[in-house]
Amino acid sequence: MKKRLFSNRRMKYGSAAITFTALFIVIIILINAILSVIDSRVGLYADLTQEQRFEISDISSGLLDGMTDEIEIIFCRDRDRLIEDTHNAMIVTLAEKYELEFDNIKVKFIDRARNPGEINKFRRSTGDKFSDTDVIIHAPATGKFRHLRRTAFFSTDSDGILRGFNGEMRITASVLAVTRASEDKVVLITGHDEAVSTPLVEVLMNAGYDSEDSLVSVNLATSDIPENTRLVIIDNPKRDFLGYSAEKTGSVNEIAKIDKYLKAHGNLFVAVDNETPALPELSEYLREEWGLSYTAGLVIEDTPEHTISTDGRSLIANYNNNSEDAYAYEVTRRVNTTSARTVVSSATPINIEAVSDKTVSPIITTSSAARVLKDSKTVASGVQNLMAISTFLEYPDGMYEKLSHVILCGSTDFVYTDMALTSTANADLVYSILNIVGTEKVPIDIRAKLFSDTSINGTGMATARNMTVRISVIPAAIVLILGVYMFIRRRRL
């Protein structure tokens, strides 16, 4: 009886069907495991987004290729929990792409709740706090690191709404920042009711100045400009600086501090606009020592091809492409590689004068059709300078040149327009200035991947459709065919 049971044809094919089903399930599990391992090694995913937000540009590759210093991109939560959120998943995906692209970059996931000590060692002070969505970019060899909030990876508009993914710029700039040898700083001057623009700070952070040690606020009345300061920024001051007249009464001479810094081959960027009040001490210093000054008035353009606003206040600037103006051209030639416009709003005209030991030239200008208004009356017309640079060159050791640059900009909100207009090069202008005032590379031309179109493009849609069909239909078809085969064989029993 037992022998008949196992020799029965139905029993044979039934057992074969069970065995085949079990074997098929095991094969599927093995394939899934193998693909998971391969995905962790080589990244089995296709970036089907129209803006290719997870692709690393040739610019980043050029800046990071050949770098041997080990870099850790550390997330403060387990990977599986992070990628449950769309925005976190974007950052994780891009970081893992960097890991695949560059041998020296490693991605680590450390749950700060389970391993607080591993994260807290990156605290600069007891007041530093970490959240689950923070990212740390660390160079173990130097001990330098950048502590980045999730918001740092995204661009927002004036209403705080996310407009684009800025992950590539942020990661590349941070890697450059933690591997550079110097401890360069950018100083923001305070104490004169300055209104430092948030977009300007964002641009500086994107360039790697994103920590309390690298982006420093200084009140010259109480503090000196620290060593290793690469650039000093005076943005939209409302009160004058203390100068030589104040020194006679025992007050601190702020102008003297700026002058001392510049004579040690420092760099200064000053932004004013049509509403900037008279600043006698600062204005006299800039004019007499550097050949730069500003005139009260509003620059407008009447022709549509030179403005983007109906009132003519938002000007499309012209770049100085004259290679004989060496230092101005050094700024604009980098921006010109983007083939984008620089838009300047609420501008006041900048004047340039010859100074014996300085080279002074405009960086951006208006068209010849521009006018300057004061009290609603036209007081000047023709080409107006919107930004200018004055440079001092010397050879202190008789061999190597040392430079000091002073840049005067006639608009305090020229970076704002970059948030609203994707075709502007305003931020690139700042990056270019950072390039010429120092030796470290700044990742210019890496733009945010905008969310203006969240759909998959035509090519991506076709690819996605084909992939969906293959993944959905082929396994089902195989199972169906085998099922029909087994059914027919069993019917013949």
Summary of the structure (lengths in Angstrom):
residues: 493
radius of gyration: 30.4
end to end distance: 19.3
largest distance: 120.3
contacts: 1500
relative contact order: 0.11
helix: 38%
strand: 22%
